[in-house]
Structures are given as C-alpha cells and as structure tokens.
Amino acid sequence: MRRAAADLIDGVLALDKPLGLSSNLALQKARRLLQARKAGHTGTLDPLASGLLPLTFGEATKFSADLLDADKEYQATLELGVITSTADAEGVVLERRAVEVTRAQLEAVLRRFVGPQQQVPPMHSALKHAGRPLYELARRGLEVERASRSVCISRLALVEWDEHRPRIEVECSKGTYVRVLAQDIGAALGCGAYLQALRRTRVGHLRLAQATSLTELERLELAARRQMLLPVDLLLASLPMVTLEGEAAARFGHGQRVALAAGGAQAPVRAATAAADEPRPELERMRVYDALGRLMGVARASAGWLEPTRLVAQGGADEAAARSN
C-alpha cells in the first residue's frame, strides 16, 4: 500500500486542550495548523475540562480506538456544600449546605469508591436515547431512565486539602464520569458536592507532560509543528510486537494471512515481546513490523496464523519509523 508524498502527515498529537474549547473545535484548529487532510480524536474531553487530548492524523486515525478504550487519569477539584443540576460548574445551583468535613473524613470516603462499581450516566451527557443526546432532553427539563454501567476506579487520592475545594487525583476505566463521582462523593459526605474543575493528565500510557498547546503550535513554522507529532505506533504500545521478514512481510502487506511460527532462523515471524514457548491466547491482537522496523499494521493471532486486521500505508510506516529513531 503506497500513497502520494503530499499525503504523508501521520502521527499522534498530544494536545493540552484549554478550558472552554470543545474537543471538535480543538481538533479542527490543530488540523489547520498542521495542514492535515485526515484527522480524528481518541475520545472527547468536555469544554469545561482541560488537559490531555490525543489527536490522530493520517494513518494514526485507524487506531484511535486503542486510546479510546484506555484507562484515564484526572485531577479534579470538588466544590463541597453545593449541589448543581449538572454535577459540574455549568449547572444551576440547586442546594447549598453547611460543610463540616475533616480531611480524615474525606480520605475515608475516597477509599470507599476505589474498585469496580456501577455508575449511572448523567442526563447532561452525549449518550443517546431514542437517537437524541441526553443533554438535549435535559435542557427541556426531561429525564429518562439510564442503565447503569460498570466502571472501575483504580486509584483515588487526595492531593490538596481544602475544607471547601479539595483536589483529588482519579485513575479510572473508560466510560467513567468524574462529575458523577464528585456528586456521589458529596452525597457520601452528607454535604453534597459538584465538580468545580477537571484536568486530564493521562490517557493510557500517554501523559500530559508530552503535550503541547495550540498557542505553542501557532508560534512554530509548519515543519516544526509536524515534528511535534508522535509516531503512529504509540497508540499500539500495549500490544505484543512481531516482526515479519521476506515473503511473509510481502504477503502481509497485501492483506494475506501468514503463519505465526514459534521462532527460529527460518521462521517468518519473530516474537519480540514474549518467550518462544510462551502460550498465546486465541484472537490476540498484535502490532506487526517489517525487518526495517516499520509499522505494517495490526493483526489477530489465531490458530497459528497472523490475520491482518488493519494495515498501515507504506508512507505512514516510513514516517512513523523516522520519528521513532
């Protein structure tokens, strides 16, 4: 698979999204600054939240779902003693209560929310009911029943104590609504609470320290902006890696399956992340490279065969390899 040279804009931009900007508008601004033809994101971040928003360009858009499904990390500021209609700062204040919460009491409540749990999505969300976003119904004063979803809070820690606005750090699974968590924490404390501020600091293995802002991008020339792109295979770092050589690489590049050998000099596939005799589960996803270290795509390992599921265009693989070196 080859592409024209003019289309070789591939990679991942770790963007530090500013407060007040929608994810889609941030994507379109970045796309114009990079003069990219094809762009996408790996899950939205609310306008009232700031922080890490991974954006994908060119061949990287094929693998956006890998970060969409990844765990997330946030720093959240709670406003204790206030309940709003949306569980965040955008909503109407419904009730104010006295706050008589100690640091020890808050830390004890935080510990109760760590682990697997059920969470009911808020009405003010983009989830759809009968084809319409819930927030449209909520703005009309309507409320519909929402099914709870399974989420997991893997870590919940107090990072800055304030009797009215404590700041916490949250590590959670995909699909977790931090404002619902803030509201539930307030209910458990007895004083009520809403999410006053939210900043995302990690998505999967990608961290905020790797991010750049739109303002910083605007200061750079086009070539320097494109140098800020991270390689396509950054999205696939959690997958086992295999290398194809010779005829096996050629066949895989044409979308054909190849034998997944256990190892050895004549084997078409060399396992790069596991011992040769280590058992592999059926239908395991793997990232595939050629002998020059260029990303070829993603495959499914099943019954001794490597089945291509997503292929990277030749130029995209070259671009990714060049930025990795």
N, C-alpha and C positions, 0 to 999 in steps of 0.2 A: 504493500500500500504506500503510494507516494503522493505528495501534494506539491503544489506550486510554491516556490520560495516565498512569495508575498504573503502566504497564509501561515507562516511559521511563528505564531505567537502562542506559545503553550506554557502552562505553568500555573502555580498557585500563588495568589497574593494574600498575605496575612495582613488584613486591614484593621486598623484601630478605628472602628466606627465612632463618630462623635455622637453626643447626646442630641436627640431631636430629629435625627435623619433616619428615614426608613431604609431598610436593607436594600430594597429595589433601587431607590434613588442613589444610594451609595455605590451599588453595582454599576449603574449607568454612568456615574461620574468617573469611576475607575476605568470603565471600558473606553470612554472617550479619551482619557489621559493616556491610555496605553495603545489607543487606536486598534483595538482588538475587534475581530469580526464575530467571534463566538464567545459568550461569557455566561456564567451561572454562579450560583452560590450553594453553600452546603448547609442550608437551613437559615431561617431568618432570625434577626435579633430585633426586639421591639424598639420603636423610635425612642422610648423613654429609657432605654438601656444603652450603654456604651461598651466598647471593648472589642474583643477579637471577633472578626467576621471573615472567615476564609472565603475567598472568591476564586473561581476557577475559570481558566481561559483555554481555548482551543481544545487539545486532546484531554486536558485535565477534567473537562466537563463530563467526560464519560465515567468518571469515578467519584463524582460528588457525593453519592450515597454513602461512601465509606466513612466520611466525616459526619454526614447527617445522622448516622447510627451510633456515632461515638459518644462516650461519656463527656460531660461538660464540667467546668469549674467556674464558679462565680464568687464575687464579693458583693454582699448585699447589705444595705443599710435599712434597718427596720425603724418605723416610727411607732413607738408604743403609746397606747392610750387613745388611739384614733382608729376608727373603722370607716372605710370608704366603700363606695358602690362597686369599684373595680378591683379592690385589694391592692391598688397602687396609687401613685400621686395624681393620676389623671382623673380619678373618680370624684364623685361628690361625697363630702363628709356626711356620714350617716349618724355617727355617735362619737362622743368624747367621754373618756372615763379617766378616773384618777389612776395614777401609776404608782404602785408601791411594790416594785420588783427589785430584788437584790441581784447582784452578779451571780451568786451561787444558785439562786432560783432559776435564772435564765439558762445557765450551763446545765442544770439538771433537766430542764425541759428539752434542750437541744439534744441531749443524749437519747431521749425517748423517740426522736424522729429519725434516728440512724437505722438503716436497714431496709429491707423490702416492705412495701406498703401500697395501699390503694389510694389514688388521688382522683378527685372529681374535677375535670377541667372547668375553668370559669366560663361564665356566659360571655364575658368580654374576651373572646379569643377567635382565631381564624378558623377553628373547626366548623364543619358544616352540618346543618340539619335540614333535610329535605332540599339539599342543593344550595342553601343560603348560609353565609357565615353567621356564626352565633352572635358576633358583635352587632350585626345589623338588627337582629331580633332584640338584643339587649337595649339598643338605643331607642327602640319603640316601646320599651317597658315590658317586653315579653320575656318569659323564662320557660325553657323546656327542660325536660329530664335529660341528664347526660350520664352515660355509663362511666363508671369509674375505670381507671386504667392502672395497671401495675407499673410502679416506678421503684427505683432504689436510690436511697441517699447513702452513699458510701462513706462520706465524711461531713461533719457539721461542727464547726468550731467557732468560738467567739474570738475575734481578732482585735476588737477595740470596744471596751466597755464604756457605755454612756447610759445613764438611767432613762433617757428618753429616746436616744438614737444609737443603739448598739450596732456594731458592724460585725457580720458573720461571714464565714467562708463556707461555701457549699460545693461538694463534689457529688454529682448525681447522674443518673442514666438519662438517655434521650427521652423526650416527652414530659419531663418534669417541669411544672410551672412553679417558679420560685415565689411568685406573688401569692399563690395559693399556700405554699409552705409558710410564708410570712404571716398570712392570715391565720393559719392553723396554730402557729406558734403563739400568736397573740391570744387566741381562744384558750389555749392550754395554760397560759399565764393568768388568764382571767381579766386582763385589761384591754384586750384587743390590740391589733396592730395592722399596719399595711406596709407594703414595700416602698420605701421612700426613694431608694436609688439602687441601681444594679449595674455591675460591670463584669463582663465575661473575661476570664483570664486564661482559659484553656479550652480547646476542643480536641479531643483525642490526645495525640502526642504533640500537637501544635500549641505553642504558648504565646501569650501577649508580648513577651519580650522580643519575639521575632517579627512583630507587626510594625507597619508604617502607617502614617496618617495621610489623608487626602491632601492636607496642606503641604506635607513634606513632598509628596509626589508632584504637586504643582510647581515646586521650586526647581525640579530637575528637568533636564532635557529628555527627549523621548527615549534615547538609547539607555540612559541611566535609569529611567523608570522601569524599563523592561528588565534591567539587571536585578531589580527587586523581586522578580518572580522566582519562586521556589520550584524545584523540579516536580514534574508530574507524579513521580513515584512516591513523593512524600505522603500522598493520600493512601498509599498501599503498604506503608511501613509495617503494619501489624500482620501482614500475610507472609507465609513461608515463601522463600525465593528459590527458583530453579533456573538453571542455565541450559539453553539449547545450543547445539553445535551442528554445523554442516547441513545435511539433508533434512534433519529434524527441524532445524530453525526455518529452513525454506518452506517446509510443509506447514508448519505452524503459522508462518506469516501469510499463508494463503488460506487460513481458516480451517486447515485439516488437523485432525487429532494425531497425536504421536504417542508412542509407547513411553510410559513412565518407568524407566529402569531403576533398579536398586542402587546402581553405582558401578564403577569400573571404567577403565580406559576407553572401552568401545561403546559405553552406554550413551544414548542420545541425550539423556538428561542427567545433570548432576545436582543433587540436593545440596543447597547451600546453607540451610538453617537447621538441619536435623541429621542425626546419625543414619548411615545407610540401612541399618537393620531396625530403625525405629518405626513402629506401625503407624500408618496414617489413616485417619477416618475417611469413610466414603464421602464423596462430594466436597472435599476440602478445596477451598479457593486458594490459588497460588499466583504470585506475580512471576512473570516469565521474562527472561533477558536472553539476548544473543551472546555469542562468545566475546563481543567487544564491550559488553556491559550495558548495552542499550535496551531500554524497556521495550518489550514487544507487546505486552498486554497482560490480561488476566485469564486464567484457565481454571477449570474444575477437574480435580483429580478423582477418578472413579474407575474401579476395577482394573487398575494397571494402566490406564490411559489418561492422557492430558488433553482435555477438550477445551478449545478456545471459547471464551465467552465474551471478551472484549479485546479488540486489537487496537494498538496504537499505530497511527500512520508513521511511515518511515521518518519523515522530517521531525515529527513530535518526539520520537525516541532519541534522535540525534541531539535535539535541543535540550531534552531532559538530561542526557548524559553529559553534555557540555557544561551545564550549570552545576552538576554534581561534582565535577572534578575541580 
